[in-house]
Amino acid sequence: MKNIGIIIGCVCILISFVFNIIGLMGVIPLYITAPPLFLSLLVTIYLINYRNRFKGFKSTR
């Protein structure tokens, strides 16, 4: 399931990058195209770096 999220994230990065290039050409405002690129990068990097971390033993008291 984690691999599917990473693949979807990479596709979102590519789509956002294309829109950002269109924004740099002046067709679409850049302040509309930049946030989706940032968010897709952020989510994809989070999914790649996320791992199950040890959170301590549960107390039985």
C-alpha positions as MATLAB code, in Angstrom:
seq = 'MKNIGIIIGCVCILISFVFNIIGLMGVIPLYITAPPLFLSLLVTIYLINYRNRFKGFKSTR';
ca = [
       0.000    0.000    0.000;
       2.908    2.327    0.699;
       4.292    1.826   -2.806;
       0.991    2.856   -4.379;
       1.081    6.112   -2.413;
       4.610    6.814   -3.576;
       3.677    6.126   -7.209;
       0.622    8.386   -6.963;
       2.795   11.051   -5.329;
       5.325   10.894   -8.167;
       2.541   11.225  -10.744;
       1.177   14.233   -8.842;
       4.652   15.780   -8.807;
       4.960   15.365  -12.569;
       1.528   16.879  -13.226;
       2.206   19.767  -10.837;
       5.601   20.332  -12.449;
       4.027   20.615  -15.901;
       1.499   23.125  -14.559;
       4.308   25.036  -12.877;
       6.212   25.237  -16.177;
       3.032   26.579  -17.797;
       2.842   29.070  -14.921;
       6.435   30.157  -15.547;
       5.520   30.815  -19.171;
       2.827   33.201  -17.954;
      -0.272   31.309  -19.073;
      -1.452   30.526  -15.535;
      -0.576   32.689  -12.519;
       2.415   31.325  -10.642;
       0.772   31.727   -7.224;
      -1.829   29.166   -8.336;
       0.652   26.613   -9.690;
       3.318   26.726   -6.983;
       1.321   25.485   -3.932;
       0.196   22.188   -5.542;
       3.792   21.447   -6.507;
       4.974   22.168   -2.976;
       2.227   20.046   -1.410;
       2.803   17.097   -3.726;
       6.540   17.212   -2.984;
       5.861   17.448    0.742;
       3.439   14.513    0.812;
       5.647   12.306   -1.362;
       8.753   12.975    0.733;
       6.721   12.298    3.874;
       5.545    8.951    2.464;
       9.096    7.985    1.511;
      10.584    8.926    4.890;
       7.751    7.607    7.079;
       8.564    4.380    8.866;
       7.136    2.533   11.804;
       8.946    3.925   14.805;
       9.261    2.378   18.209;
       6.942    4.261   20.538;
       7.762    2.395   23.715;
       6.217   -0.498   25.506;
       2.626   -0.224   26.639;
       2.286   -0.078   30.385;
      -0.025   -2.752   31.803;
      -0.806   -0.804   34.964;
];
